[in-house]
Amino acid sequence: MWLPVLKAIAANLVVIISAFGFGTLLLLLLPDSFSRLTRSLCALIGGFGILGLILFVVGYLSFMRWTIAVVLVAGVALAIRSRLHPFGLRVRPGIIPAGIVAFVLTITALSGLLEPVGDWNIDTVGYHLVGPKVWLRDGIVRPIPDNMNTSYPSTVEMVFASLYAFGGDRAPGLSATWTLAFLLAIAAAVARRCGLDINGACWVAALIVTMPAVYEGSVGAFVDGIYAAFILVAIRVGLDATERKHFVAFGIFFGLAMATKYPALLALPALVFCAAWRGENGKTLRQMIPTAALTVAVACIVASPIYLKNWIFLGSPLYPPPAWVTQLLHVKYFPAEASRAFYQYNIERGKGHGRGILHLFALPFNLTYHTADFSGAGGIGLAPLAFAPFGVLASWREKFARRLALVAFLLLLLWFLTMQESRYLFHFYALSAAFAVLGWRYVLSVTGNRGRMLCATVVAISLGYGLFMIVKPQLAGLPAVFSASRAEQRRVTHIPFVQSFDYLNHDPQFTKLLILDRSVPAYYSDKDYVKPFGQWGEQVFPDAATPAEILVRLNELHVSHVLDVQSTVSGFVVPTNYPGLVLEFERPGQRVYKVVGNR
């Protein structure tokens, strides 16, 4: 039982060192004013993204364990060669906030060692780990026709693939421990730049790690936390950029964000404008254009492999494209009607409380008390609403803090006008925590002992609420880490059609599976599979729109077995005594057929 745990830990250690090694390539581009700690953080976070991009490019040629190993070894060699030792830094954090952060990260590490489970509504097994598993099995990175989500920017998923290759299925989940730490550390570094001391920066990290909305999107092989870390590093570099090489670094970090999630495309103009204005202080807008153009060009070059891949293999740089694009481009696997339905779903999901001016003014209150209305998970705590406005006012004379507040507002406004999905706002939540601690310090300075109790109560409510919302569900699964029987009970309860997958994966004659129901998570198949119909309406075969039209093509599909299930979207679809199929395994709601003979 402990062998998978040890493998996962070892793989994570190697990937961390390799990521840092690649990140050292960025050190010469960073501003000299950065502290040693900040430089180390930038190297770690940037190296994570560079590692993912290198694996992505290499994977389109060959994605075998040995090619992944070569990339990882190259990163480790760069780390050994570097003279910067991030783990030898001396920092004396505040005991209470550091203890809170350490406690949550420990819970995260333990829960990250659990086997991934869930149905098609859980993005972890829905697509974040499907791509890595399939690409490793096929030995090459290619679009998965039945799963359009795997064509999203996939820098982080490529790192998951390297973890999966050497650490097994537990390693990607365990990585949330240090990727979440990345987000907390760079947010604390930004807070330090705003004038907070080490203790104050630690309180910023404690407020962020106890935001249920941020936590849920940063663990379980989700990518939103590391995406926010890329954005924050870009902000940290961009707002202090004065030389061309600094703007190159800014472009690299933002390019990594663009190679991680599509929303970065919207944030790029706002951040480039703010950074270029600072870098060309005293010059006209026309004189700022070369600097801004350099940043945008670097960002686009860094992210280009992701978007060129979609264009070449799927017909559109953005995949799935808006429905009107399908009239101009030949888009594969995703019919126009499915595209319209998908974007309509996202528009409805991203409405929030509305986009009127009154809704904008009410947004701080609604994000605090009604985060679930923005597809959030539990809220962000009371402290940002209570203290962040005071923090903005108190730090307004400080140029960096003033520009940071402007960036935060522009990011919030862009989010408000487009898709109001809570997980796209993690970087703003982190910045709001920094201003909350600044405001907390300011309120204490003007109220003294009279306000101390009130401030302590607000912070305690924020932290206590967050810890309750985060720790309770995590603790429920921890017995499965230490007990084989509890682990088996967990997988039987939470893996759909688990009996059929266990039967198939242990059958030596099983070589390729036909999955007819679009709701079945293909992640649980350890062998190759064909899934003609995807979750969002993907259609792998343009001339076959129904299961009946697929069944007549069994010979050309070269499948050994067929999985037929009763689910929330359909009943059994294989007719009784269908020619060429023999019922080999049956449990309630699930049937496995073996393909026999030629039809």
TAJOHU-V966190 format. One record per run of one state. SS is the DSSP state (@ for helix, = for strand, . for the rest). FROM is the first residue (numbers start at 1). TO is the last residue. If there is no record, write none. Layout:
BEGIN
SS & FROM & TO
SS & FROM & TO
END
This chain:
BEGIN
. & 1 & 1
@ & 2 & 29
. & 30 & 35
@ & 36 & 59
. & 60 & 64
@ & 65 & 81
. & 82 & 85
@ & 86 & 88
. & 89 & 94
@ & 95 & 112
. & 113 & 122
@ & 123 & 138
. & 139 & 147
@ & 148 & 151
. & 152 & 154
@ & 155 & 167
. & 168 & 170
@ & 171 & 174
. & 175 & 175
@ & 176 & 193
. & 194 & 197
@ & 198 & 209
. & 210 & 211
@ & 212 & 216
. & 217 & 223
@ & 224 & 238
. & 239 & 243
@ & 244 & 258
. & 259 & 263
@ & 264 & 279
. & 280 & 284
@ & 285 & 314
. & 315 & 322
@ & 323 & 327
. & 328 & 333
= & 334 & 334
. & 335 & 335
@ & 336 & 349
. & 350 & 356
@ & 357 & 361
. & 362 & 362
@ & 363 & 369
. & 370 & 370
@ & 371 & 374
. & 375 & 382
@ & 383 & 394
. & 395 & 398
@ & 399 & 417
. & 418 & 421
@ & 422 & 447
. & 448 & 448
@ & 449 & 482
. & 483 & 483
@ & 484 & 494
. & 495 & 497
@ & 498 & 505
. & 506 & 511
= & 512 & 515
. & 516 & 521
@ & 522 & 524
. & 525 & 527
= & 528 & 531
. & 532 & 532
= & 533 & 533
. & 534 & 537
= & 538 & 539
. & 540 & 546
@ & 547 & 551
. & 552 & 553
@ & 554 & 557
. & 558 & 560
= & 561 & 565
. & 566 & 580
= & 581 & 587
. & 588 & 589
= & 590 & 595
. & 596 & 599
END
